[in-house]
Amino acid sequence: MSTSQNQQIQITKAATTKINDVDFDNLTFGSVFTDHLFECDYINGEWQTPVIKPYAPFLLDPSARVFHYGQAIFEGMKAYKDDANAVWLFRPDENFKRFNNSASRMAMPSVPENVFMNGLNELLKLEEAWVKKGNGSSLYIRPFMIATGTGVMANPSDNYKFMILLSPAKAYYAGEVKVLIAEHFSRAANGGIGAAKAAGNYAAQFYPTNLANKEGFQQVIWTDDTTHTKLEEAGTMNVFFRIKDTLFTAPTSERILDGITRKSLIELAASEGINVEVRPVLVAELVAAAKEGTLKEIFGAGTAAVISPISGFSYQDVYYELPKSEDTYASHLKEKLTNIQNKLTEDTFGWTVKV
Amino acid sequence: MSTSQNQQIQITKAATTKINDVDFDNLTFGSVFTDHLFECDYINGEWQTPVIKPYAPFLLDPSARVFHYGQAIFEGMKAYKDDANAVWLFRPDENFKRFNNSASRMAMPSVPENVFMNGLNELLKLEEAWVKKGNGSSLYIRPFMIATGTGVMANPSDNYKFMILLSPAKAYYAGEVKVLIAEHFSRAANGGIGAAKAAGNYAAQFYPTNLANKEGFQQVIWTDDTTHTKLEEAGTMNVFFRIKDTLFTAPTSERILDGITRKSLIELAASEGINVEVRPVLVAELVAAAKEGTLKEIFGAGTAAVISPISGFSYQDVYYELPKSEDTYASHLKEKLTNIQNKLTEDTFGWTVKV
């Protein structure tokens, strides 16, 4: 290992690389990490010197607040490589802003922009060999922050650790996705933390999703917890519905994540001349449209899968199969968006940022 | 260190003890831990050999599922020492059952009863010098489980770690507690995880509690997230209201924790001839009773504080001060319950269990 100082980041390089052991054509999402990670500790009110160092397990006290009271947030981003081997990010400012919005809701400190952005940029420069070219290839980026302060008193931690991990990813195909519309379980409360990318929101979904899996459904479409009549998210993604030729998605709220893929698709669809309506979408509308044959598509939208088409949904024990088509908004918008992300087409939106 | 095998628990003793450095008269709740902890790992579907070993930090992978998706649950219990130096637990079977109910809701494996109970008993035997005599003294017990499996895919972990920590505690006096009734924020959704002792539920409360603190209130009384008209919990405790001479508390639900102190107080109050009504309690009732002078007490109930009296509440920017009295249900029931827990009076309920 060699240690050097770069833009106030203390960099310790790994003695060897794992890259030659990785089969980049057969990657399981989120399972392989690059040689280095970025880390910055927050101790008694101050961010410490950020470091880039070899990816490795780290020590935590058994009473660390993250284990007991769940102060933990994250982001999901991707880096892409263009034909000239330049590395690009997609709307990183949006992830940075949302990360600190999540931090605020979870009573955690804001990460300074230079810590987040310089850390990410320097880490990506060091790991650029891990970013592969071509549509569908990317380097998934996982910034996260956890409470490291010790003691099992139920109040916010004094100390935190902010880290960035990198994981190479291929295009994400979930296979056929049938969904169950939630009639009892919920992912978010009014006045709760549904709009934050808080770790606990995800664990809360596992049990209801397991139950859906047992009934043959891959995901749950979450509804509002009060009436279960409004369609809000699909699994860990935002959700879009195409009825006739209009694309519908729910407005963001304190129950619904302000997805970056979601907002990009809304802009992109509008620019393609697709009529987009952002308003609460009712289960009753979806069922009525499915019955009369005007429901053409449902798809999830998120960083990992970009767009994940849904083949049918179940509600009150009735299964509604969607029409199969090659010419869908989902496939059209996914191609447009991934072409922008992968720098295969001009980015007229100014969404891509060079590392 | 010496290692031995005891009832299939592998015990490694610490070379030295910290006990002589601890000021047992001046303890901050949850900040000091005993010399040893209990640990049992769950790996690929099987619980491994449980161990008791010196309390120390442990290694986790940066991609450990607990950091990213919040699979983490806990319990709070206490051990007490009687005049004959025997160590006692209070309703440990209830904590064990609730722990596994929480595990189920968070898609985590059940901890076998012998792992939980033998582990706790053996750890307490080893640490019995840390249990101090006298009303108010106890050894706080923190069983918890975290997801240790690696990889940032959003599904349940394969691997988990179950641990028990011990922390000496004195009687817990919060000082004067004024509360703010939640009009916007919430701790639990219908169909959510409010009834589970899931780590994420606690972090979600920190921000609204911080806001209340800034306005001069120590805690928040949580209301239902749909209408904010029903009184549900106080901070991290269940909540009781005395109107005239009747004690009211909300029924447990998927939004409200099935508190062991709560259910013990309901039984104890009834046995003392106090009229107890378990039914939804409305904010409007509380305000009306405060205005007409029939609201005599509000108190929180939980393992850490046992009973925490509340001196007044604010709702819609109006502050209602409660009457001051020495002769309260809170002080009477707290004395009765702590006398049972500390073995200073006969336990006619069969709640106490010898270690």
Boltz contact constraints between the chains, C-beta under 6 A:
constraints:
  - contact:
      token1: [A, 29]
      token2: [B, 153]
      max_distance: 6.0
  - contact:
      token1: [A, 30]
      token2: [B, 151]
      max_distance: 6.0
  - contact:
      token1: [A, 30]
      token2: [B, 152]
      max_distance: 6.0
  - contact:
      token1: [A, 30]
      token2: [B, 153]
      max_distance: 6.0
  - contact:
      token1: [A, 31]
      token2: [B, 151]
      max_distance: 6.0
  - contact:
      token1: [A, 37]
      token2: [B, 62]
      max_distance: 6.0
  - contact:
      token1: [A, 57]
      token2: [B, 59]
      max_distance: 6.0
  - contact:
      token1: [A, 57]
      token2: [B, 60]
      max_distance: 6.0
  - contact:
      token1: [A, 57]
      token2: [B, 61]
      max_distance: 6.0
  - contact:
      token1: [A, 59]
      token2: [B, 57]
      max_distance: 6.0
  - contact:
      token1: [A, 59]
      token2: [B, 59]
      max_distance: 6.0
  - contact:
      token1: [A, 60]
      token2: [B, 57]
      max_distance: 6.0
  - contact:
      token1: [A, 60]
      token2: [B, 60]
      max_distance: 6.0
  - contact:
      token1: [A, 61]
      token2: [B, 57]
      max_distance: 6.0
  - contact:
      token1: [A, 62]
      token2: [B, 37]
      max_distance: 6.0
  - contact:
      token1: [A, 62]
      token2: [B, 163]
      max_distance: 6.0
  - contact:
      token1: [A, 62]
      token2: [B, 165]
      max_distance: 6.0
  - contact:
      token1: [A, 67]
      token2: [B, 72]
      max_distance: 6.0
  - contact:
      token1: [A, 67]
      token2: [B, 146]
      max_distance: 6.0
  - contact:
      token1: [A, 68]
      token2: [B, 74]
      max_distance: 6.0
  - contact:
      token1: [A, 68]
      token2: [B, 199]
      max_distance: 6.0
  - contact:
      token1: [A, 69]
      token2: [B, 199]
      max_distance: 6.0
  - contact:
      token1: [A, 69]
      token2: [B, 202]
      max_distance: 6.0
  - contact:
      token1: [A, 69]
      token2: [B, 203]
      max_distance: 6.0
  - contact:
      token1: [A, 70]
      token2: [B, 70]
      max_distance: 6.0
  - contact:
      token1: [A, 70]
      token2: [B, 72]
      max_distance: 6.0
  - contact:
      token1: [A, 70]
      token2: [B, 199]
      max_distance: 6.0
  - contact:
      token1: [A, 70]
      token2: [B, 200]
      max_distance: 6.0
  - contact:
      token1: [A, 70]
      token2: [B, 203]
      max_distance: 6.0
  - contact:
      token1: [A, 71]
      token2: [B, 203]
      max_distance: 6.0
  - contact:
      token1: [A, 72]
      token2: [B, 67]
      max_distance: 6.0
  - contact:
      token1: [A, 72]
      token2: [B, 70]
      max_distance: 6.0
  - contact:
      token1: [A, 74]
      token2: [B, 68]
      max_distance: 6.0
  - contact:
      token1: [A, 105]
      token2: [B, 207]
      max_distance: 6.0
  - contact:
      token1: [A, 106]
      token2: [B, 203]
      max_distance: 6.0
  - contact:
      token1: [A, 107]
      token2: [B, 206]
      max_distance: 6.0
  - contact:
      token1: [A, 107]
      token2: [B, 207]
      max_distance: 6.0
  - contact:
      token1: [A, 107]
      token2: [B, 210]
      max_distance: 6.0
  - contact:
      token1: [A, 142]
      token2: [B, 152]
      max_distance: 6.0
  - contact:
      token1: [A, 146]
      token2: [B, 67]
      max_distance: 6.0
  - contact:
      token1: [A, 151]
      token2: [B, 30]
      max_distance: 6.0
  - contact:
      token1: [A, 151]
      token2: [B, 31]
      max_distance: 6.0
  - contact:
      token1: [A, 152]
      token2: [B, 30]
      max_distance: 6.0
  - contact:
      token1: [A, 152]
      token2: [B, 142]
      max_distance: 6.0
  - contact:
      token1: [A, 153]
      token2: [B, 29]
      max_distance: 6.0
  - contact:
      token1: [A, 153]
      token2: [B, 30]
      max_distance: 6.0
  - contact:
      token1: [A, 154]
      token2: [B, 202]
      max_distance: 6.0
  - contact:
      token1: [A, 154]
      token2: [B, 236]
      max_distance: 6.0
  - contact:
      token1: [A, 156]
      token2: [B, 206]
      max_distance: 6.0
  - contact:
      token1: [A, 163]
      token2: [B, 62]
      max_distance: 6.0
  - contact:
      token1: [A, 165]
      token2: [B, 62]
      max_distance: 6.0
  - contact:
      token1: [A, 184]
      token2: [B, 191]
      max_distance: 6.0
  - contact:
      token1: [A, 185]
      token2: [B, 191]
      max_distance: 6.0
  - contact:
      token1: [A, 186]
      token2: [B, 189]
      max_distance: 6.0
  - contact:
      token1: [A, 186]
      token2: [B, 190]
      max_distance: 6.0
  - contact:
      token1: [A, 186]
      token2: [B, 191]
      max_distance: 6.0
  - contact:
      token1: [A, 186]
      token2: [B, 192]
      max_distance: 6.0
  - contact:
      token1: [A, 188]
      token2: [B, 189]
      max_distance: 6.0
  - contact:
      token1: [A, 189]
      token2: [B, 186]
      max_distance: 6.0
  - contact:
      token1: [A, 189]
      token2: [B, 188]
      max_distance: 6.0
  - contact:
      token1: [A, 189]
      token2: [B, 189]
      max_distance: 6.0
  - contact:
      token1: [A, 189]
      token2: [B, 225]
      max_distance: 6.0
  - contact:
      token1: [A, 190]
      token2: [B, 186]
      max_distance: 6.0
  - contact:
      token1: [A, 190]
      token2: [B, 225]
      max_distance: 6.0
  - contact:
      token1: [A, 191]
      token2: [B, 184]
      max_distance: 6.0
  - contact:
      token1: [A, 191]
      token2: [B, 185]
      max_distance: 6.0
  - contact:
      token1: [A, 191]
      token2: [B, 186]
      max_distance: 6.0
  - contact:
      token1: [A, 191]
      token2: [B, 225]
      max_distance: 6.0
  - contact:
      token1: [A, 192]
      token2: [B, 186]
      max_distance: 6.0
  - contact:
      token1: [A, 193]
      token2: [B, 204]
      max_distance: 6.0
  - contact:
      token1: [A, 199]
      token2: [B, 68]
      max_distance: 6.0
  - contact:
      token1: [A, 199]
      token2: [B, 69]
      max_distance: 6.0
  - contact:
      token1: [A, 199]
      token2: [B, 70]
      max_distance: 6.0
  - contact:
      token1: [A, 200]
      token2: [B, 70]
      max_distance: 6.0
  - contact:
      token1: [A, 200]
      token2: [B, 200]
      max_distance: 6.0
  - contact:
      token1: [A, 202]
      token2: [B, 69]
      max_distance: 6.0
  - contact:
      token1: [A, 202]
      token2: [B, 154]
      max_distance: 6.0
  - contact:
      token1: [A, 203]
      token2: [B, 69]
      max_distance: 6.0
  - contact:
      token1: [A, 203]
      token2: [B, 70]
      max_distance: 6.0
  - contact:
      token1: [A, 203]
      token2: [B, 71]
      max_distance: 6.0
  - contact:
      token1: [A, 203]
      token2: [B, 106]
      max_distance: 6.0
  - contact:
      token1: [A, 204]
      token2: [B, 193]
      max_distance: 6.0
  - contact:
      token1: [A, 206]
      token2: [B, 107]
      max_distance: 6.0
  - contact:
      token1: [A, 206]
      token2: [B, 156]
      max_distance: 6.0
  - contact:
      token1: [A, 207]
      token2: [B, 105]
      max_distance: 6.0
  - contact:
      token1: [A, 207]
      token2: [B, 107]
      max_distance: 6.0
  - contact:
      token1: [A, 210]
      token2: [B, 107]
      max_distance: 6.0
  - contact:
      token1: [A, 225]
      token2: [B, 189]
      max_distance: 6.0
  - contact:
      token1: [A, 225]
      token2: [B, 190]
      max_distance: 6.0
  - contact:
      token1: [A, 225]
      token2: [B, 191]
      max_distance: 6.0
  - contact:
      token1: [A, 226]
      token2: [B, 226]
      max_distance: 6.0
  - contact:
      token1: [A, 236]
      token2: [B, 154]
      max_distance: 6.0
